[in-house]
């Protein structure tokens, strides 16, 4: 049965699974969850999250802390979530997150649904229904949102916004309740709203009116006196008209609102204060809407919600919505389209200015010049336009006072460029676009910020096809061209500007095939040449250059260096080594790049660039940096991965001495996991980039020796069942070692590859590889390495049923380990001896040897071999008829493997346990062990090797014959 999750944010943060309340973790983690819940359904950027939690003084580790909290929250909300899955609730969006939850899960979502239904009921003159829905909504509030979790001004404002929604709903419900002569139904939530809005005059006026309507005149007058005294003591003001009129109605026993007061107390947009036009002209300056605008439904919905939400907040200043994002992402197109959608609501006109902030301080429009342009647009003759800046500002404010006007300010440089241009009217709307988030405008002027992201693939496809559809001479074979079109779109990085230019090229040259375009775009070094500029066309290279020119020298250098970052991206720690600078400076420069959208931060703290931005960075890198610096930068990055991976391997590897790499270049700052599980986490986080690093190093022929990095990853790849990645990396490293004539390196890779092939059941090939490795090790007198080869010989011979040869190999391995003085490695060879003795029927001797290995394992506090030793002990005990003891050992083996993250050992323990329990008739226990073995195998790459899956299928057939209901692999 699926458990039910419930979350409360309208009041103290609380969580329940079914009827059990959950602990949401430490304070900052609870604060993060609470803030995401208040923005349910809307993305919150990483910059906003950091500002909400820490304000102006975040720690250097802020991003990593948030990623850590997000991971913990995902596990809390969905305990059965697979590894590295984002789950159903906390979803990635750009470089931030979006919390997804419906009304059945989150109180705020349910509240908003009820309020929306109430407004529909009010608009359609169904007051009984509207009051019922308001009552349902108001019952969900239990006090101030996120009570006590706001540590910054931004967080306080965010929670206050939710409280404001509750207060507004209480006021609207009170109006309906009084008119419907049912005031008592709303008194409890209205009293709570008055407590939360201590100085909110409308809610106190509603409380006074509703109390009187319920027959509580004395309490109503007392409520009026309380708010009057509070306003005087704390603000030094008298009650406003609404409060005074509420008191007067109580005194005169007329509690119904005036007849001319509208029922709809909360319109989508306020009514115009005056329908009078401007005394001079009514401007209509919006640029034309794009004739082929498509998609962007989500962004338009966000803008609509932002405007509606800000309208409801009772503002006394204009609404300001600032949209930022990378060059070419379509900010201006989206905002212009939205402006046309709402233009009719602003009866006093629309103003537009391109402030050219993308051209830097020298090229942008000064505020004084911008004000003159606006005054000209409002009809002021040039001879009447004032000279001084203060006079310009005053005139503009006078002309816009109390008007309903829409102002679109495109390509803004910074908040200072915007502030003088804000109209002097709460009924006005200002739409802003900028390359960087205008945080200062949000802090001082209440602007709502939104980052425009790339369209998804279906929207990008619609964008391209809508432009190509007008070309009558171009036809498409859906079956042939669909995949090519999608590849072209992805090679363009779904950037709207790039797609528009490409569509224009295809339109102008109908004979140009999609295949030719795809080939052109696949060449990363010349990708930007597919988008010709000039002749008034703003191409991607030009769009990116405006952002690049505004960077500090350090950030510009880092941007160029990031062109060599490997897929899937780069962490802050790797950036430090790439740049050769200190961590604090590197973090500051990365934040500068992220602010102008030249890089974005993804899951697990990886920074990456849009494919076309990276192509632009690569052009700059090759044109600016010397050949020596280019090679040195790549070497620093590859050495970072090698030395960090080596440090993580040392933390994992308990039975052999890792091959230490040579010292790194100056400036390389490797990471150093401090525990076993930190090392596992490090490898999990860097798995893909390490595979890429081996490939790049092999292709370049410098930076690092590929096999040295490949073998550091072996244990992790083996224990997590990533067998194909393991084989791919070792084969790449093997080719590189042979090309360089590195014989010892070749031996290391041959031995590692042999073990990978054994996991794929390629036993004869594995034996050939091991023989080749052993010969090289013997020629170089490498005893410990020879011992490791013999241990692997044992594994292959055992699989082939050659238990005498297997025993000989493990005995040889034990002798070599003792000669080499590798005590820890001796544990493993002893365990293999015992395993073979048991297979050969020498059960008493096997028990003695296996116990010796287990005791030595415990003495050295070394758990790496515990799972395999206990599994061998269990099999030996079963042969001796001691089934109960064998079952106990197998369960301990599974626990040890789980603790150490050893997937193959855990799989084997459950598989053997299932077979053993079948043999003694415990079908239900066997079925449980089988299901756990299936679960482990599913976690392996590609569902595990074929022979492992085949073994489970046979086991499933046996269980089915015994009457068990099994689900298969």
N, C-alpha and C positions, 0 to 999 in steps of 0.2 A: 504493500500500500504506500502511495506517495505521501510524504510528509508535507505539511502546509507551513509555509513561512509567513510571518506577519511582522511588519515594522511600523513603529510609531515615531513620528517626528513632530507632530503637533502637541507639544509638551515635552517632557524629558525623553531622550532617546531610549527606546526599548525595543527588544526583538524577542520573538517567540518562534519556536518550531513546535508545531502542534500546540500543546498546552505547557510546554517547558520553556521558561524564559532563559535567554542566552546572555552570556557576558560578551559585550562587544569589544573588550580588550582595553589597553591603556588609553589614557585621556586623549592624546593626539589622534590615535586611531579612531576613537569614537567621534571626535570632532570631524575628521575627514569623512566618515560615513554620513554623519548628520548633514554636512554641507552638500554632499552629493545628493542626498535625499531631497533637500530643498530645491535642487535643480533637476528633479526627476524628469527624464526624457530629453534633457538638453545637455549638450557637451560642455565640459568645463576644462579649459586648457590647463596645462601644467603650470604656466605662469600664474593663472588665477588661483589655482589650488595652493601654491606656495604663498601667494599674497594673503589668501584667506586664513591660512594656518599660522604663518609666521610674521606677516606684515612686511615691514621694510628691512628686517634683520634676519633673513633666513640663514640656517647653517649651510656649509658647503655641501653637506650630505643630504640636503632637502629632497632632491629628486629620488635618490636611493631610498630614503625613509618612506616616501610616498609609495614607491613601488613595493616596498616591504609590507606596508600596511595594506595595500590593495591585495597582495597575495594572501595575507592572513585573513582579510575579510572574505575573499572568495572561498577559502577553505571553510570559514565559519558559516557562510550562507549556504554553501553546497558542499557538504563533507565528502561526498563521493565523486567530486569533480576530478576528471583525469588530469595527470601531470601536464602543465603548460597550457591548460585550457582556460579561456576567459570566462566560461560559464554563461549563465542566462541573465545575470544582473549587472555586474561591473564590466562594462564593455569599453574597449579602446575606441577613441575617436580622435584622429589626428595625433597630437602629442599629449592629449589629456584623456579623460574618461567620461562616460555617460552612464548614469544609473537607469536601468530599465526595469520598471515595475508597474503593474496594473493596479486598479482599485481593489482587487481582491487581496493584494499583498501589502500595499502602502496606504496609510491613512490619508496622506496628503493627496494622493491620486484619487482616492474615493471622494474626499472633500471637494476637489475641483469638479469631479463628475456630477456630484449632487448640486453644486452651485450652478453649473452650466444648465442642468435640467430645470433648476428653479428660475433662472433667467428666461428660459424658453417659456415656462409656464406664465411668468409675469408678462412677457411680450404678447402672448396669445390670450391674455385675459382669463387665465385659470388660476386665481389666487389661492384656492384651497390646495391645489397640487403644488404650486410654488412654495407655499408655506411648509408643506410636508417635506419637500426636498431640502429647503433651508434647514429645517429642524434636524433632518438626517445628517446634513453636513456639520452643523454646529455641535452635535453630540460627540463628534470625533476629536474635538480640541480639549486638552487636559492642562493647558497652561502655555507659557511662552515656548516657542519652538526651540528645540535643542537646549533646553534650560541649563544654563551654566557652562556651555561648551564654546562660547565665543571668546577668543583671546585676542582678536584684532578688530579694528574698526570695520574692516570689510566684512568679516564674519558676523559682527553685530548687525550690520546693515542687511545682510542676507537673511538672517533669522527674523529680523524685524519685518522684512518683506512678507514672510509667511504669516506672521502675526497680523500684519495689515490686511491680508486677505480675509482672515477670520473676523477682524473687526468690521471690515466693509460688509461682509456677509451678515453679521449680526445686525448692523444698522439697516440693511435692506430688508431682512426678515422682520425686524421690529416694525417697520413701516407697514408691511403687509398684515402683520398680526393685529396691529391697532385698528386698521381699516376693517379687518375681518371680525373684530370684537373677540379676539382670542389672544389677548396680550400675555396671559400667564404662561402660555406654552413657550414663550421665548425669553422669559425673565432670567432664568438660570444662566444660559450662555451670554445674555446681554450683560449681566453683572460681571461675569468673567472677562468679557471684552472691555468693560470699563476699568477693571483692575489692571488689565494689560496695557490699555491706552490711557495712562494716568492724565495726560494733558490733551487727549484727543476730543475736541469739543463736539463733533458730530455724534460720537457714540454716547457721550454723557447727555447730550440733548435727547437722544433716542431713549436713554434710560429714564430720564425725567418724564418724558411723554408716556412711555410704556407703563411705568409705575402708576402714574395717575390713571391711565386707562384701566389698570387692574384694580383700581380702588384704593391704592396706597398713596393718597395725596401727601400725607405727612412725610413719608419716606422720600417721595419725589422732591418735595421742597428741601428736605435735608440733603439729598443728593446734589441739588443745585447749589446749595450753600457750600458744600464741600468742594466742588469743582471751582466755584467762584473764588474761594479763599486760596486754593492751590494755584490758580492762575495768577492771582495777585502776589502771593508769596514767592513763587518760583520764577515767574516771567515778568511780573510787574505790569500785567495788562488786565483789562476788564473782560468779562465774557463777551463773545461775539453775538451777532444778530440771531443765529440759530438757537443758541442757548437761552438768550433772553426771551425769544418768542416761545420756547418750550415752557419756561417758567410762567409766562403770561397766560398760556393756555391752561396751566394747572390752576392758577389763581382765578381764572374766569370759568373754570370747569368745562373748557372746550378743548378736548384732547385730540380731535381729528385734525389732520393737517389742512391748511388752506386749500380751497377748492381748485385753485389754479396751479397748485404744485403738482408736477407730473408724477405718475405712478412709477415710471421707469427711473428709479433713483440712481441707476448705474449704467448709463448708455455706453456703447462701445467707444464713442468719441464724444467729448463734451460739445454741447451746442455752442454755436458762435456767440460771442458776447455782443457782436454787432455785425449786421449784414452789410454795413456801409463799406464801400470800396475804399481804397487808399485815396487820400485827397489828390494824388497826382495821377498815377497809372496803376493798373493791375498787371504785374509782370507775369510772364509765362515762359520762363527761360530753360525749362528742362530739356536736355538733349533728347533727340528722337529715341524712342524705344527700339531695341534691336528687332528688325523685321523677322528674324528666324530664331527668336528666343525660345528655348525648350528646356524642360526639366527644372532643376533647382527647387523642387517642391519643398524639400526640407528647409533650405535656407530661407525661402520666402515665408514659410510657416514660423520660423524662429523670429524673423523680423516682425511679422504681424503680432506674434505673442508678446514680444518685447514692447512694442508700441502700446498694445492693449493693457499690458501689466503696468506700464508707467503711467498710463492715463488714469488707472484706478487708484494710483497711489496718492492722489491729491496734491500734485506738485505745484509749486509756485514759480517754476522756471521752465524754459522750453525743454522738450524731450530731445535728447541727443543720443543717437545710435551710431556707433563707430565700428565699421567693418574693416578688418585688416587681413592681410594674407600676402603670399608671395606674388611677385610680378607675373602677370599672365593668367592668374587663376580665375579671373572674371569678376573681381570685386565691383568695378564700375558698372558692368553690365547688369549684375544682380540688383545693385542699389538703384540704378536708373529704372529698371523694370518695376521694382517695388514702388518707386516714387510715382510712376505713372498709375499704378494700381490705386494709390491713395490720394492722388492729386486733387480730385473733386472735393475731398473733405476739407481742403484748405482754401476757403473762398476768397482770401485776400491775395492769392497768387503764389508763384513758385520762383525762387531764385536759384541760380547755378553759377558756380565758379570752379575752374580748374586751377588749384593753387600750386601745381607743379612741384609739390614737395618731394617727389621722387627724383628731382634734379638736384637735390642738395640745397644747402643754405644759399649759395650764390644764385641758383637758377629759380628758386621758388618765389612766389608772389609775396611781397611785403604786406603786412597787415594794413598799412595805410592805403596802399594802392588797391587792395581788395575792398576796403570800405568805400573808396571812391567809385569803384565799379558797381557796387551794390546800390549806392545812392543814385548813380546814373540810371540803373535799371528801375529804380523807383520813381523816376521822372524828374529828379532834381536837375535843373540846368547846370552846365559846367560852371557858369559864372557865379552860381549860388552855393557851390560845394565849398565847405570851409577849408582852410589851409592847415590848421593844426590837427594833430592826431586826436586830442581830447575832444575837439569840436566835431570831428568826423564821427567819433564814437557816440557822442551825445545826440547828434542829428539822426544817426541810424537807429538808436534806441527810441528816440521820440517817434519816428515814423512807424516803428514796428510795435509800439506799445499796445497791448490788448488786441492784437490782430491774430488771425489764423493764417499763418504763412508757412510754407515748406521751403527749407533751404538745403540744397545739395552741394556739399563741399567735397570735391574730388581731389585725390592725390595730396592729402594733407601731410605736412612734414612733422609737426609736433603740436602739442596742446596750445602753446602760445600763439600759433598762427590761427587757431580756431576761436579762442575766447572773445576777441573783439567783434566777431562776426555773428555771435549768438543773438537772435532777436529778443526783444524785451517783452516776451509774452509766453505765458504758460500753455497757451493753446497752439503753439507753433511746434513744428517738428524739424529737427536738423539731422540730416543723414550725412555721414562722413565716411570717406574711404582713405586708407593709409597703408603703407607697406608694413608698419610696425604698430603694435597695440598702443593706444594712447592712454596709458595707465593714469597719467596726471589728469587727463580730462575726466576720467571716471572718478578719481579721488576728490577733485575740487568742484566738478560741475555735474556730478551724478550721471555721467554718460554710461550707457550699457555697451559693453564691448563684445564683439563676436568675430571669430576668425573664420574666414571663408576657406573651405578645404576643396581638394580636387573632387570632381564628380566621380561617382562610381562607374563601373564599366557600362551598364545599360544606359545611363544618362550620357556618357561620353559617346557611345555609339549613336544615340539619338541626335546628339549635337552634330556629329560628322555627317550622318546620313541626311539630316534635314538640309544641309548645305549642298550636298551632292545631288539631292533629289531634283534640284532646279535645272540640272544640266541634262537636257533631253538627249544629247548624243552619247551619254554614258549610261550603260546598262550593266547590271551585275548578275552574275550567276550565284545565287544564294548558296548553293551547295559548295561551290568552289571558293568563293570570295569571303564568306563569313569569317572563317578562321584567320584569313590574311588580314581582313579589316581589324579584327580584334587584336592581332599581333601588332599592327601599325599603331593602334590606339595605345597599347601598353608601351610600345617603344617611344611614343610621344609622352609617356608618363601621364596620360589623360589630361594634359594641360590644355585648357580651352583655347588659349592664344595659338598654341602650336597646331591644334586640330583645325582651327579656322584658316590658318595660313596654308596648311596642307590641302584643305578642301578647295581653297582658291587655286592652288597649283593644279590640282586634278581637274578642276573646272576649266581652267585655261588651256590645259593640254589633255583633251579626252583620250588621246592615243597612249598616254602614259599609263602603264599597267600597275596594278596594285603590287604585284610581285617585285617590280623594279623599285618601287618606293620602299617596300619592306627591306630589300637588300641594302638600299642606301642607308636606312635607319639602323640596321644591325651593326654597321661600322661605327663603334662608339667614338672613335677619334675624329670622325667627320660628320657626326650626327647633326650638328647644328647647321651644317651647310644645306640640309634639306628644307630649311626655313629661310628663304632669301628675304632680306629687308630692303630698306631704301624706298625712294619714291613715296614717302608718306606712310609706309608700313612699319609698324613697331613690331619687330621680330623678337623671339625669345632672348637672343643674345643681347639686344639693346635693353629689353626689359630687365634682365638680370644685372646689366652693367650699372643701372641707376642705383640699385641696392649696394652693389660692390663698391662704388665710388664713395659711399657715405661711411664705410667701415674705418675703424682705427687701423693703423699699420699692422698691429699685432693680429687683429681679427682677420684682416685681409690676407696675411701670410698663412694663418691657420686654414682659412677657406681654400687657399690654393693647395695646401698640403692634404686636405681632406679628399682631394680628388683621387688619392691612392688608397683610401680606406677600402677595406675588403667587404664583400657581402657577408652578412646582411646589414652591416653598419659598424659603428665604432663606439666604444664606451668612453667615458671621461678619462678613465685610467689609461686606456690605450692612446687617447689623444695626448696625454702628458708625454708619453714616450715618443709619439710621432713628432710633436713640436719641439721636444727637448726643453720645455719650459716648466715652471713650477705649477703644482695643481691649482692654486688659487687663481693665477693668471689665466690658465687654460680654461677653467670653469667660466671666468668672466668673459673670455673671448667667445666661448661656445654660446653663452647666453646672448651675446651681442649678435651672433649669427642667427640664432633661433628667433630673436626679436624681429629681424627683418625677413624671416622665413626663407633664409638661404640653407638652413638645416632644420630638421624637425626631430624631436625626441620620441622614440617609439617605446614599445614594451621592453621591460628589463633594462631601461636606461640606455638603449642604443640610439646613437645619433646617425641620421642618414640624410642624403640630399636627393631631391627629385632627379630623375635620370638626365634631364636636360640641364639642370643646374650643375650637376656633377660633370657633364660634358664641358660646360663653360669653365668650371674650375680647372679641368684638365688642360684646356687651352691656355689658361693663364699660367698654370704650373709649368708647362713646357716652355712658354715664352719668357717667363720671369726668372725661374730658378736655373742655376747652372746645372750641367749634367752631373757634376759631382754631388751637388746638394740634392738633386732628385734621387740619386742612388742611395745617398746617406739617409734620407727621410724614409724611403721604403725599407732600408735595412733596420732602422730603429724600430719601425712598426713590427716587422717580422720577428726581430729579436725580443720585443716585448712579449709576443705570444709564446715564443719558444721558452724563455726563462720563466714566465708565469706558469706555463703548462708544466715545466719541470718542477717548479716549487709545489704545484698541486699534486703531481705524481709522487713526490717524496712523501707527502702527507698520506697518500693512499697506499703506496707500495711497501709491503711489510716483509717480503721474503727475498728480494734481490736488490742489489745496489744499482740505482738508475745511472745511466750514462750522462755525466755532467757535461753541459755545453760549454764552449769557451766564453770568457767574459764578454759582456755586451758593450756596445759603443757608449760613450759619454752621453748622458741625457736620458738613457733608457731606465725606466723605473718600474721593474716587474712587480706584479701583484703577488702577495704571499698569504694564501689561505691559512688560517690559524688553527683549524681543526679538521678532522676527517670529513665531517659532513659539510663544512665550508668548501673543502676541496671538491666534493661531489657536486655541490651547487655551482661551483665555478666552472667545472667542465660542462654541466648542463647548460649554463648560460652561454658558453663559448663554443659549443659543439660545431655549429655550422661555420663559424669564422675560422676555426682551427683547420677544418678540412680544406677551406679555401686557401689558407696560408700555405699549406703543404703544396697545393697545386701551383700557386703563384711562385713560390720559391723554386720549385722544379722548373718552371718555364723561364724564369729570369736567370737562374744560375748564380745568384748572389744573395746576400742578406743573411741566410741561415742555410744549414745543411738539412734538406727535407726529412731525411730519415730520423734525425735527432728529434724533430717535433712529432713525427708520426708515432714513434714508439712510446712517447710520453703519454699518449692518449689510450694505449691498449687496454689497461685495466678498466678504465671508465667505459669504453665502448663494449668491452666484453660483459661487464656486469649489468649494463643497461640494455643488452641485447641488440646493439647497433652493429650487427655483424657485417652488413653490406658496406656501411661507411668505413668500418675497420679494413675490409679487404680493399676498397677503393683507395684509401690513403696509403696503405702499404704497397700496393702495386705502383702507384705514382712515385713513392719514395724509392722503390726498388729500381725503377728505370733511371731515376736521377743518380743513384749510387753507382750503377753500372756505367753510366755515361761519364762519370767523374773518375772511374777506376778506384772507387772507395771499397776495398774488399771487406774490411771489418764491418763497415756500415751495411754492406750487402748481406753479411751473415746475420746481423741483428734483424734486418727486415725479413730475410728468408724464414727465420725462426718465428717471428710474429705472424707472417702470412700463413705459415703452416698451421698454426693454431686456429686462425680464422677459417681456413679451409676445412679443418677438422669439424668445426661447428656446422659446416655445410655438408658434412658426411663425405667429403672428398678425401678419403683416407689414404689411398695410394699416392695421390698428389702430395698430401701432407708429409708422408714418409720421404718422398724424394726431396722435398724442400728442407726437411730436417737433416737429412744426410749431407746435403750441400752445406748447410750452416755448420754442422758438426765438424766437417773437414776443415773449414776455415778457422774455427775456434781452436781446434787441436793444433793446427799449424802455428798459431799465435800463442799457444800455451795458456788459454783463457779457461781456467778450471770452473769457475762459477757459471760461466755461460754454457760450458759443456754439460754441467749438471742440469741446467734448465732445459736443454735440448733432450736429455734422457728422460726427464719428467714428462715432456711432451710426447716422446716415443711411447712411454707407458700408456698415455691416454689413447693413442691411436691403436696400439696392439690390443688393448682391452676392448675397444669397440669392435675390432676384428675377431675377437674371441681367442687371441693368441696369448693366453695368460702366463705361460712360461716365459715368453719373450718380454711380456710386460713386467714380470717380476725381475728379470735380469736387468732391464732398463732402470727400474727404481732402485735396485741394489747398487748399480753403478752410480746413479745420481747421489745416493746417500754417501758413498765413499768419496766422491768428488767434492761434495759440500763440506765434508769433514776436513778434507785436505785444504780446501779454500778457506776454512774457518767461518763459513756462512751458516751460523747456528739457526737463524730463522728459516732459511731455505731448507734446512735439514728436516724441519717439521713436515714439510710437504712431501719430501721423498719418503720419509717414514710412513706417512699415511698411505702413500701409493703401495709401499711394500705390504702393509696390512690388507689393503684392498685386494691385491693379487693373491695373497695367501688364502684369503677367504674364498676367492673364486676357484682356487685349486683344492679346496676341501680341507685345508689345514686351519680349522676354525679356532682351536685353542691358541695356536701360535699367532694367528691373525688378531685374536682378541688382545693378546699381550702387546703386540707391536702397535696396534691402534690406540690402546690405552696409554702407551708410552708417548705417542705423538700428541694425544690429547693433554696429557700432564705437562709435557714440554710447552705446548701451546698456552696453557694456563700460567705456567711459571713466567713466561716471557710476556704475559698480558697481551697476547697476540691473537685476535679473533678472526683473522683473515681465513684461516684454514678450518675453523671450528665447524662450519656447516658441512663441508665435504667429509671431515673426519667422522662426525656423528652419523652422517648418511651411510658411510662404510661400516661403522659399528652396528647400525641398525640392520643392514643387510646380513651381516655376519650373525647377529643375534637371531634373526628370523630363520636362518639355516640351522641354527642350534635349537629351534623350537621355542625360543623365548619371545613370543610375538608381542606380548604386552610391553616388555622392555624395549623391543624394537620400535613400537609405535611411539613410545615416550621419546626415544632418541631422534626419531624423524621430526617430531613436533619441535624439539629443541633445535634441530638443524634448520628448520624453516624460520624459527625466531631469530637465530643468529644470522642467517642470510638476509632476512628482512632488515635487521639492525645495520648490517654492513652494506646494504644496497646491492647485494649479489643476486641478480635476477636468475641466471642459469642454475645456481645452487638451490635457490628457493623453488624453482620449477621442478628440479629433480627430486627434491624432498617431498613435494606434494604428489608427484607422479608415482614415486615408489610407495608412498603411504597409501595411495588409492589402490594400487595393485595388491599390497599386503592386506588391507582391510577386506578386499574382495575375497581373498583366499581364505579368510576366517569367517566369511558370511556377514560381515558388518557392511551392508549395502549402503545404508544412509551415511555412515562415516566415510565410506569410499567415494560416494557421490559428492560430499562436501569437499574432500581433498581434490577430487577431479575438477570441480568448479574453480577452486583456487589456482590449480595448475593452469587452467584455461585463462584465468584472469592475468596471470604472469605472462603467458605466451602472447596474449593480445597486446601487452605493453611493449613487446619487442618490435624492432623495425620490420615492416611488412608482415607482421603477425608471426614472426619466427621462421626458421628454416623449414623446408618441406618435410624433412624426416621427423622433426619434432611434432609438427602438425599431424603427420601420419600416425605417429605413436599415440597421440591423444585420440585420434579417430578409432584406432583399434581398442583403446581403453573404453571409449564411449560405447562401442558395440558390445563389449563384455558386460558393461554395466546395464545396458538395455536388456540383454539376455537374462540378467539377474532381476529384472523388473524395475530398475531405476528409471526415473524421468530425467534425461540429461539434455542439456541445451547444445551440446557440441562444443567446438573450439571457441 
